[in-house]
């Protein structure tokens, strides 16, 4: 049996540590915080929502009601699909075009579950909610990469 090289042992240790972190870290700890999110209301104009998304450098805006309960999500993908079909979109209510049942994860879930949801649903963003369906943040594919979980 050949001895394992130091490089291979180091790579395996790094992968093992990364896996341990992925299994232990919670969705809430990697979710984008409230200050960084682009939040919007159902009646906000699409152009206003796009401006919020751009200002916050987000690929999506979480749509909430007055009590901060999740109503949906409006993504760059939604925008691209709509601009192919509609003119005058910028002045319409964003609630007409948002994804009404976005992929969500409980804030107590583990990052590995978030990764599985992103892959399973082939989306770039998922919404982190509490047990009352109140928005606690969003997780973007880039968040997982930034935390060295991808």
Backbone as numpy.savetxt, mean C-alpha at the origin, in Angstrom:
# Nx Ny Nz CAx CAy CAz Cx Cy Cz
32.18 -34.88 2.14 31.34 -33.70 2.14 32.22 -32.46 2.14
31.94 -31.53 1.22 32.74 -30.32 1.11 32.35 -29.31 2.17
33.32 -28.58 2.62 33.06 -27.51 3.59 32.41 -26.33 2.89
31.49 -25.68 3.57 30.80 -24.52 3.03 31.72 -23.31 3.11
31.77 -22.54 2.02 32.63 -21.35 2.02 32.06 -20.28 2.94
32.92 -19.37 3.35 32.49 -18.26 4.23 31.43 -17.41 3.55
31.54 -17.22 2.22 30.55 -16.42 1.48 29.18 -17.08 1.51
29.14 -18.37 1.30 27.86 -19.10 1.31 27.25 -19.06 2.71
28.07 -19.27 3.74 27.55 -19.18 5.12 27.00 -17.80 5.39
27.68 -16.76 4.95 27.25 -15.38 5.16 25.93 -15.11 4.44
25.81 -15.61 3.21 24.56 -15.42 2.45 23.40 -16.13 3.13
23.64 -17.33 3.59 22.58 -18.08 4.27 22.17 -17.40 5.57
23.15 -16.87 6.31 22.85 -16.15 7.55 22.03 -14.90 7.24
22.42 -14.17 6.20 21.68 -12.96 5.81 20.26 -13.31 5.42
20.07 -14.36 4.61 18.73 -14.80 4.23 17.92 -15.23 5.44
18.56 -15.93 6.35 17.87 -16.38 7.56 17.41 -15.22 8.42
18.26 -14.22 8.57 17.89 -13.04 9.35 16.76 -12.29 8.66
16.86 -12.14 7.33 15.81 -11.46 6.57 14.48 -12.16 6.70
14.49 -13.49 6.64 13.26 -14.26 6.80 12.69 -14.09 8.20
13.54 -14.11 9.21 13.07 -13.93 10.59 12.43 -12.55 10.77
13.03 -11.54 10.17 12.45 -10.19 10.25 11.11 -10.16 9.54
11.05 -10.73 8.34 9.82 -10.74 7.56 8.69 -11.42 8.31
9.00 -12.48 9.03 7.97 -13.21 9.76 7.53 -12.50 11.02
8.38 -11.64 11.58 8.07 -11.02 12.86 7.56 -9.59 12.75
7.88 -8.88 11.69 7.51 -7.47 11.59 6.01 -7.35 11.25
5.35 -6.37 11.84 3.92 -6.22 11.62 3.63 -5.30 10.45
2.44 -5.42 9.89 2.01 -4.56 8.79 2.00 -3.10 9.23
1.58 -2.85 10.46 1.51 -1.47 10.95 2.88 -0.82 11.00
3.91 -1.60 11.27 5.24 -1.00 11.40 5.85 -0.61 10.07
5.36 -1.15 8.96 5.89 -0.76 7.66 4.91 0.09 6.87
3.71 0.27 7.39 2.71 1.08 6.69 3.12 2.54 6.67
2.73 3.21 5.61 2.98 4.63 5.48 2.18 5.36 6.56
2.81 6.25 7.30 2.11 6.94 8.38 1.13 7.98 7.84
0.28 8.47 8.72 -0.79 9.39 8.35 -0.25 10.64 7.67
0.87 11.17 8.14 1.42 12.39 7.56 1.89 12.20 6.13
2.25 10.98 5.78 2.78 10.70 4.45 1.71 10.27 3.46
0.53 9.92 3.95 -0.52 9.41 3.08 -1.21 10.53 2.32
-1.74 10.19 1.17 -2.60 11.10 0.42 -4.03 10.64 0.67
-4.69 11.24 1.66 -6.07 10.88 1.99 -7.04 11.78 1.24
-8.23 11.26 0.99 -9.23 12.04 0.27 -10.62 11.60 0.71
-11.61 12.42 0.36 -13.01 12.10 0.63 -13.68 11.72 -0.69
-14.78 11.01 -0.60 -15.54 10.55 -1.77 -15.81 11.69 -2.73
-16.16 12.85 -2.22 -16.59 13.97 -3.08 -15.44 14.82 -3.60
-14.21 14.55 -3.19 -13.08 15.34 -3.69 -12.96 15.18 -5.20
-12.60 16.26 -5.85 -12.39 16.21 -7.29 -11.16 15.37 -7.62
-11.21 14.69 -8.74 -10.11 13.83 -9.15 -8.81 14.62 -9.27
-8.88 15.83 -9.84 -7.67 16.66 -9.98 -7.09 17.01 -8.61
-7.95 17.33 -7.64 -7.47 17.63 -6.29 -6.78 16.42 -5.67
-7.35 15.25 -5.88 -6.77 14.02 -5.34 -5.42 13.75 -6.01
-5.34 13.96 -7.30 -4.06 13.77 -8.00 -3.00 14.72 -7.47
-3.41 15.94 -7.19 -2.46 16.91 -6.62 -1.96 16.46 -5.25
-2.87 15.91 -4.42 -2.47 15.39 -3.11 -1.50 14.23 -3.28
-1.80 13.34 -4.21 -0.94 12.19 -4.45 0.45 12.65 -4.88
0.48 13.64 -5.75 1.76 14.15 -6.25 2.54 14.84 -5.13
1.85 15.65 -4.33 2.52 16.36 -3.24 3.12 15.38 -2.22
2.43 14.28 -1.98 2.90 13.28 -1.01 3.77 12.21 -1.65
3.91 12.29 -2.98 4.70 11.32 -3.74 4.17 9.90 -3.53
2.83 9.76 -3.59 2.16 8.47 -3.42 1.57 8.00 -4.74
1.49 6.71 -4.90 0.86 6.13 -6.08 -0.61 5.86 -5.87
-1.14 6.29 -4.71 -2.54 6.03 -4.42 -3.03 7.01 -3.35
-4.34 7.19 -3.33 -4.99 7.97 -2.27 -6.05 7.08 -1.62
-6.03 7.04 -0.30 -7.04 6.29 0.45 -8.27 7.18 0.57
-9.44 6.64 0.23 -10.69 7.39 0.31 -11.41 6.94 1.58
-11.70 7.95 2.45 -12.31 7.66 3.75 -13.58 8.48 3.93
-14.44 8.02 4.85 -15.60 8.83 5.21 -15.20 9.78 6.34
-16.16 10.54 6.86 -15.88 11.54 7.89 -15.34 10.92 9.18
-15.66 9.65 9.44 -15.18 8.95 10.63 -13.89 8.18 10.37
-13.26 8.42 9.23 -12.00 7.79 8.82 -12.14 6.31 8.50
-13.36 5.86 8.22 -13.55 4.47 7.79 -13.22 4.37 6.31
-12.61 3.28 5.93 -12.20 3.06 4.56 -13.39 2.93 3.63
-13.37 3.70 2.53 -14.37 3.58 1.48 -13.77 2.96 0.22
-12.50 3.25 -0.04 -11.87 2.71 -1.24 -10.47 3.28 -1.41
-9.90 3.04 -2.57 -8.57 3.54 -2.90 -8.57 3.96 -4.36
-7.90 5.07 -4.66 -7.76 5.57 -6.02 -6.27 5.53 -6.35
-5.91 4.79 -7.38 -4.50 4.57 -7.71 -4.13 5.18 -9.06
-2.83 5.26 -9.30 -2.38 5.71 -10.62 -2.93 4.80 -11.71
-3.06 3.53 -11.41 -3.64 2.59 -12.38 -5.08 2.96 -12.71
-5.87 3.34 -11.68 -7.24 3.80 -11.92 -7.24 5.00 -12.86
-6.33 5.92 -12.60 -6.23 7.14 -13.40 -5.90 6.82 -14.86
-4.93 5.98 -15.08 -4.53 5.64 -16.45 -5.68 5.00 -17.20
-6.37 4.06 -16.57 -7.49 3.40 -17.23 -8.60 4.39 -17.57
-8.86 5.35 -16.68 -9.92 6.32 -16.91 -9.57 7.33 -17.99
-8.34 7.80 -18.01 -7.97 8.80 -19.01 -8.02 8.23 -20.42
-7.94 6.93 -20.54 -8.09 6.32 -21.86 -9.52 6.42 -22.36
-10.48 6.52 -21.45 -11.90 6.48 -21.82 -12.65 7.78 -21.62
-12.15 8.69 -20.81 -12.96 9.86 -20.41 -12.24 11.16 -20.66
-13.02 12.17 -20.99 -12.51 13.53 -21.00 -13.25 14.27 -19.90
-12.66 15.28 -19.33 -13.29 16.02 -18.24 -13.20 15.31 -16.90
-12.41 14.29 -16.85 -12.28 13.48 -15.63 -11.80 14.29 -14.43
-10.94 15.25 -14.67 -10.31 15.98 -13.58 -11.30 16.70 -12.67
-12.47 17.01 -13.16 -13.45 17.74 -12.36 -14.49 16.83 -11.70
-14.45 15.55 -11.98 -15.44 14.63 -11.42 -15.03 14.14 -10.03
-16.02 13.66 -9.26 -15.75 13.14 -7.92 -14.92 11.87 -8.01
-13.88 11.79 -7.22 -12.98 10.64 -7.24 -13.71 9.37 -6.79
-14.73 9.51 -5.95 -15.47 8.36 -5.46 -16.12 7.54 -6.55
-16.38 8.16 -7.70 -16.98 7.43 -8.83 -16.00 6.43 -9.44
-14.71 6.67 -9.26 -13.71 5.90 -9.98 -12.76 5.09 -9.11
-12.84 5.27 -7.82 -11.93 4.55 -6.92 -12.25 3.06 -6.94
-11.33 2.27 -6.49 -11.56 0.85 -6.26 -12.33 0.75 -4.94
-13.55 0.26 -5.00 -14.42 0.31 -3.83 -14.09 -0.74 -2.77
-13.48 -1.81 -3.14 -13.09 -2.84 -2.17 -11.61 -3.14 -2.34
-10.77 -2.20 -1.86 -9.33 -2.41 -2.03 -8.82 -3.58 -1.18
-7.70 -4.09 -1.56 -7.05 -5.14 -0.77 -6.61 -4.51 0.55
-6.99 -5.14 1.66 -6.69 -4.62 3.01 -5.99 -5.67 3.84
-5.32 -5.19 4.87 -4.68 -6.07 5.84 -4.84 -5.43 7.22
-5.05 -6.24 8.22 -5.15 -5.73 9.58 -3.78 -5.25 10.05
-3.77 -4.19 10.85 -2.51 -3.63 11.34 -1.73 -4.62 12.19
-2.39 -5.62 12.74 -1.71 -6.63 13.56 -1.12 -7.77 12.74
-1.38 -7.78 11.43 -0.85 -8.85 10.57 0.66 -8.69 10.41
1.30 -9.73 9.94 2.74 -9.72 9.73 3.07 -9.28 8.31
4.26 -8.75 8.15 4.71 -8.27 6.84 4.66 -9.37 5.79
4.93 -10.60 6.18 4.89 -11.71 5.23 3.48 -11.87 4.65
2.46 -11.57 5.45 1.09 -11.62 4.96 0.83 -10.50 3.96
1.40 -9.32 4.22 1.27 -8.21 3.28 1.92 -8.57 1.95
3.08 -9.16 2.01 3.78 -9.57 0.80 2.94 -10.58 0.02
2.35 -11.53 0.72 1.51 -12.54 0.07 0.30 -11.90 -0.60
-0.32 -10.92 0.06 -1.47 -10.22 -0.53 -1.08 -9.44 -1.78
0.04 -8.73 -1.71 0.51 -7.98 -2.88 0.72 -8.90 -4.07
1.31 -10.04 -3.81 1.56 -11.01 -4.90 0.27 -11.65 -5.38
-0.57 -12.08 -4.45 -1.80 -12.77 -4.81 -2.73 -11.90 -5.65
-2.88 -10.64 -5.26 -3.82 -9.75 -5.94 -3.15 -8.92 -7.04
-1.85 -9.03 -7.17 -1.07 -8.31 -8.18 -1.38 -6.81 -8.15
-1.27 -6.24 -6.94 -1.46 -4.81 -6.74 -0.18 -4.21 -6.18
-0.05 -2.91 -6.28 1.14 -2.22 -5.76 0.93 -1.68 -4.36
-0.33 -1.52 -3.95 -0.64 -0.92 -2.64 -1.75 -1.71 -1.96
-1.61 -1.85 -0.65 -2.70 -2.39 0.16 -2.93 -1.42 1.32
-4.16 -1.42 1.81 -4.54 -0.51 2.88 -4.47 -1.25 4.21
-3.85 -0.63 5.21 -3.75 -1.19 6.55 -4.89 -0.61 7.38
-5.71 -1.48 7.97 -6.87 -1.05 8.75 -6.83 -1.69 10.13
-7.61 -1.09 11.05 -7.76 -1.72 12.37 -9.03 -2.58 12.34
-9.41 -3.13 13.49 -10.57 -4.03 13.54 -11.89 -3.30 13.25
-11.90 -1.97 13.37 -13.10 -1.18 13.08 -13.09 -0.66 11.63
-12.16 -1.15 10.81 -12.01 -0.74 9.42 -11.56 0.71 9.27
-10.92 1.24 10.31 -10.33 2.59 10.24 -8.96 2.47 9.60
-8.67 3.39 8.71 -7.40 3.37 7.99 -6.26 3.73 8.93
-5.23 2.90 8.93 -4.05 3.14 9.74 -2.82 3.41 8.89
-2.92 3.16 7.58 -1.82 3.42 6.69 -1.98 2.65 5.39
-0.95 2.72 4.57 -0.90 1.93 3.35 0.47 1.27 3.27
0.52 0.16 2.58 1.78 -0.50 2.30 1.93 -0.57 0.79
3.01 -0.02 0.31 3.35 -0.04 -1.10 4.46 -1.06 -1.28
4.54 -1.64 -2.45 5.61 -2.59 -2.75 6.95 -1.99 -2.37
7.13 -0.70 -2.62 8.39 -0.03 -2.32 8.67 0.01 -0.81
7.64 0.03 0.02 7.84 0.00 1.47 8.52 -1.30 1.89
8.10 -2.40 1.30 8.72 -3.68 1.63 10.18 -3.70 1.20
10.43 -3.13 0.04 11.82 -3.04 -0.44 12.65 -2.13 0.46
12.08 -1.01 0.86 12.78 -0.05 1.72 13.15 -0.68 3.07
12.34 -1.62 3.53 12.61 -2.30 4.80 13.41 -3.61 4.57
13.91 -3.79 3.35 14.72 -4.94 2.98 13.96 -6.26 3.15
12.66 -6.21 2.82 11.84 -7.41 2.96 11.54 -8.05 1.61
12.02 -7.48 0.55 11.86 -8.06 -0.78 13.20 -8.45 -1.34
